[in-house]
Amino acid sequence: MTTFDKREQGFEAKFAHDEEFMFKAAARSNKLLGLWAAGQLGLSGDAAASYATALVTDHLESRTIDDIVGKVSGDLADKGVVREQVALKLQEYMHQAVQQLQAES
């Protein structure tokens, strides 16, 4: 195996690791956003967990960040929460999720 082949394998492994890391961070941040939104909606216990889980699993079906923010802001529209607030919360939770995952590794 040449040095070039080893380098290529190293880059591929890093890419796969980074993709897995970002997938986990997105899932975790969506769950945190879902739990926050459930609280805003007055949900608790199993209902809150179900709402958060649905937000995570729906994201697995090719939902974009815009779709997630749109769904949550639509759900919270009657509560006076605007899209920008939801986007900021998601950004906050993404940062938190990345920190948590880095601390775990």
Contacts in CASP RR format, 6 or more apart in sequence:
PFRMAT RR
TARGET T0000
AUTHOR 0000-0000-0000
METHOD contacts of the structure
MODEL  1
MTTFDKREQGFEAKFAHDEEFMFKAAARSNKLLGLWAAGQLGLSGDAAAS
YATALVTDHLESRTIDDIVGKVSGDLADKGVVREQVALKLQEYMHQAVQQ
LQAES
21 101 0 8 1.000
24 97 0 8 1.000
24 101 0 8 1.000
25 94 0 8 1.000
25 97 0 8 1.000
25 98 0 8 1.000
25 101 0 8 1.000
26 59 0 8 1.000
26 94 0 8 1.000
26 97 0 8 1.000
27 56 0 8 1.000
27 59 0 8 1.000
27 60 0 8 1.000
28 93 0 8 1.000
28 97 0 8 1.000
28 100 0 8 1.000
28 101 0 8 1.000
29 90 0 8 1.000
29 93 0 8 1.000
29 94 0 8 1.000
29 96 0 8 1.000
29 97 0 8 1.000
30 52 0 8 1.000
30 55 0 8 1.000
30 56 0 8 1.000
30 59 0 8 1.000
30 68 0 8 1.000
30 90 0 8 1.000
30 93 0 8 1.000
31 52 0 8 1.000
31 53 0 8 1.000
31 55 0 8 1.000
31 56 0 8 1.000
32 52 0 8 1.000
32 93 0 8 1.000
32 96 0 8 1.000
32 97 0 8 1.000
33 52 0 8 1.000
33 55 0 8 1.000
33 68 0 8 1.000
33 72 0 8 1.000
33 86 0 8 1.000
33 89 0 8 1.000
33 90 0 8 1.000
33 93 0 8 1.000
34 48 0 8 1.000
34 51 0 8 1.000
34 52 0 8 1.000
34 55 0 8 1.000
34 72 0 8 1.000
35 48 0 8 1.000
35 49 0 8 1.000
35 51 0 8 1.000
35 52 0 8 1.000
36 89 0 8 1.000
36 93 0 8 1.000
37 51 0 8 1.000
37 52 0 8 1.000
37 55 0 8 1.000
37 72 0 8 1.000
37 75 0 8 1.000
37 76 0 8 1.000
37 86 0 8 1.000
38 44 0 8 1.000
38 47 0 8 1.000
38 48 0 8 1.000
38 49 0 8 1.000
38 51 0 8 1.000
38 52 0 8 1.000
39 48 0 8 1.000
40 76 0 8 1.000
40 79 0 8 1.000
40 81 0 8 1.000
41 51 0 8 1.000
41 75 0 8 1.000
41 76 0 8 1.000
41 79 0 8 1.000
43 51 0 8 1.000
55 68 0 8 1.000
55 71 0 8 1.000
55 72 0 8 1.000
58 67 0 8 1.000
58 68 0 8 1.000
58 71 0 8 1.000
59 67 0 8 1.000
59 68 0 8 1.000
63 71 0 8 1.000
65 90 0 8 1.000
68 90 0 8 1.000
69 83 0 8 1.000
69 86 0 8 1.000
69 87 0 8 1.000
69 90 0 8 1.000
70 83 0 8 1.000
70 86 0 8 1.000
72 86 0 8 1.000
72 90 0 8 1.000
73 81 0 8 1.000
73 82 0 8 1.000
73 83 0 8 1.000
73 85 0 8 1.000
73 86 0 8 1.000
76 86 0 8 1.000
END
